[in-house]
Amino acid sequence: MTEPLTITGKRAPAVTPVLEVDNLSVTFGRGANEVKAVRGVSYHVNPGEFLGIVGESGSGKSVSSMAVMGLLPSSARIRGSVRFQGRSLLECSDAELSGIRGKDISMIFQDPLSALTPVYTVGHQIAEGLLLHDKKLSRQGAAARAVELLKLVGIPSPERRAEAFPHEFSGGMRQRAMIAIAIANDPQLIIADEPTTALDVTIQAQILEVMQEAKEITGAAVVLITHDLGVVAGNADRIAVMYAGRLVETGGVDEVFHAPAMPYTIGLLRSMPSMASSQSRLVPLEGRPPSLAALPPGCPFAPRCPLVIDACREAEPALSGTEEHPTHQAACIRSSEITSGKLTRSEVFPRPAPVLEGAPAGTDGREVLSLKGLVRHFPLLKGAVFKRQIGTVRAVDGVSFELGSGQTLGLVGESGCGKSTTIMEILELAKPQQGQIRVNGVDVADLSKRDRLKMRRDIQVVFQDPMASIDPRLPVHDVIAEPLTVHGVSKKDQQRKVAEMMELVGLDPEMASRYPHEFSGGQRQRIGIARALVTDPKILVLDEPVSALDVSIQAGVINLLKDLQLQLGLSYVFVAHDLAVVHHIADHVAVMYLGRIVEYGTSDDVFSRPRHPYTQALISAVPIPDPALERTRVRVLLDGDLPSPTDDIPGCNFRSRCPLYQLLPEEQRLRCRDEDPSLRTVDDTSVACHYAEHDALIDTVAKR
Amino acid sequence: MIGFVVKRFVNYFILTAIATLLAYVLASLSLNPAQRYLGRNPQPSPEVVTSILNGLGVNPDIPVLERLWIWLSNLVTHGSLGITVDNQQVTDVIFARAGVSLRLLIIGSIIGAVLGVVFGVWGAVKQYRVSDQLVSYASFTVGATPTFVIGVVLMILATGLNGLTGHQLINFSGEYTAGLQGNFLVLFGDRINHLILPTITLSLTAAAGYSRYQRSAMLDVLSADYIRTARSKGMSRNSALVKHGVRIALIPMSTYFAYSFALLLTGATVVELVFSWHGMGEYLVHSVQQNDINGVAGSVMFASILVLIAGTLSEVVYAALDPRVRV
């Protein structure tokens, strides 16, 4: 363990770290099933410091923090030392640890949906944490303090909300409640395990703000565990990157982001689609993380590393710093070559050359899919014995767009905005409740049953979760060939076609007889794409195709989608909540809010000059993986959650959360309240806002 | 919330009505009430038999649906379930015997449920440990043993115990000692004494089933995120499991409770016969043996009303345990 040091590299005046983890190892299972989840991790956190631990799934980042909390199952074998304020936690009994947990160290978990007990009120669950550690506190006192805490984390009308059950809270509010529980006893250390991964970008931005506030109020040190480099860029003081159960790079946030010394970190940073650049190809990080059950000797990243030399395969390099930057450490034998500039970082992971330029093969830009005023309402029923309709869920409320052949339309918006319902309506190929859907110029309402089946060949879908959307009991060949069986293609043709498709998506056709669980996440999504392409469709509907994948895998899949579009002249409807990905792949973007499109235009226009306040807020909420930029920029934060789609809001339905509306003088607000804005053209984009030309929001943000 | 319970109650009510009607039709079609009078000496004349059958409303010459209609109108207008072959009102017999059965059933099922929950939770928390294995094997053994065998084995054990101590410590024949004199306490104690063995028999079978379900429900909960949250607040493992785990693991059990109550009823029939209790279970068997259509229909109705009550109760319990279903 090195001396405690500050970010700048100067020796700190004898600060005792809050948390010192030294050579921590966690092993599950025995014998042949032994999985070394964490292998000798050492780090420290100083009081009030914000440490970001970054890594892909399976890198051991969560396991190591659970080991700190003493919450691993008893089957885990833990070695090394964990010292909290000088006290060795691994030697504490569970009763002693219980006194520390929730009082001195508290934790925020990933999925707020399942992290709160469904049968107790939120107030009760916060008060419980208080009562456990303060025996003198009365029940009323704890309840009152719980309300205070809810107010602190920004829950409106906290007195009433404290009485509510978790299922009555939205995801963002539940995570706020989790933070309230975590800060209840003024802890010294807060460990947040992927606290924003399950949330929308707008809510993620809110939660990160609340976490910063919580940190300032309690003065606690924060360890934030995440897979998203953007999340830690603006908040963290120091970064630790984990790979295959080990720390591979640590350092100040600026050092790690601007001068990464480990090829893995370089690859991670370069593989992220950025909001700034759109058209250049992403840099994929080939391969997959090694299995922790059977690690080969040498550097675990060696099989994926472009800089690999023979020495890498012999022994695992230790984490070490350089003379001038002792705190910036990397576990790579060639890191000195990288830091000294002998190897430029862009050469480590070169940007792959585009396969083809220009218009995709065999496309003429004519319309392949068009929606006109599509409406999908669901009745909301109430009553036990006799059902009566008490409202309408306006899931899709008049959506129109066109998709040209060879083009990509990005459909973005928060969850619950109607993106998925829209594409489900398209895929159904049936007469919509209102409006018109035309595929290849044919109105789908007029189709006969046989024509509809035939048309299904032309429009295929790739789903979000490649684990859940593929039948685990079918070999990959059958999975891919299934659409052909439906359309009555002969077995021999199926085999040929499947092999062709697997080749196309970058899978070895030899692997056709294997089962889905033998493939990695990225490979499985390729299987999903092959299955969609096997009928030679013209249109591919992509429902969040990369959101379940790790960043390093994501880039490869996006590049593949772009290549396929160029080779086969496909048209994509690309649904995603990750704006950077959409910016990267889409030609046109439609931003949806409460069942309507609020802004529609070319990707470049919408992303560079967003006109609708909602689009501005969405874009501004996306974290940028650049600490310098992230710290200086001011965000347009949205208040609250998406309103219920059952609410009948007169006038503009974004009004309740609109940051621009707040700035407008009263006489202008009147129009927002009374008149429902329809899409109109402003500078080549269509915007549904009365004051789209108003730059008040942009100006204030710039001034702040 | 009330609407939810009312809705379920209406559903159960319809099911009860259907069960009763089907029972009446089935009994009418399969039982032969005239048979009772065939082997009599002196042989009653056919006219006499017909008039008796007509009096009972079970004459096979009248179409079943017509008889059902008459039976049903009697039930609705007079609250009468007809007359038994011994010329008693079926309702009177049921009222007399219901108390006997319910005493056994309610005590048995409550003890069974409590034991089942405790053993199930215990088994889940100690998964794969020796104590879990013991509980598992014990519940499999009990589950695989017919109720009457358990009853008889308990009787043998009790006899042995009585013989060993030289006193009549445990009584197990009938529901009370006939002709016993004494004040209220003595009589009450006597009844409790008679309850011991039948209750153990019933609760053991019930607990064996419950504990398996409770164990798997609890296992689901053990790995839940909210248990981890509770632990991260500083709760000890045991109190986190009890406060945050058991209550949620009980939610699916309240549904199982309704169905197992019906199963317990069949178990009770055997227990009543084994321990010579004159309860509803014994009455059902008796009625079938006597070719008593009204008696059979009446006892099936009694059973289905119990299921109706248990079902509604389980819905109330469900809603009380789980705020998510309260509307």
Interface residues (C-beta under 8 A of the other chain):
Chain A: M69 L71 D94 A95 S98 G99 I100 R101 G102 K103 S106 M107 F109 D111 S114 A115 L116 T117 P118 V119 Y120 Q125 E128 G129 L132 H133 F165 H167 M178 I181 K382 G383 A384 V385
Chain B: G3 F4 V6 K7 V10 A224 D225 Y226 R228 T229 A230 R231 S232 K233 G234 M235 S236 R237 H244 R247 I248 I251 L321 D322 P323 R324 V327
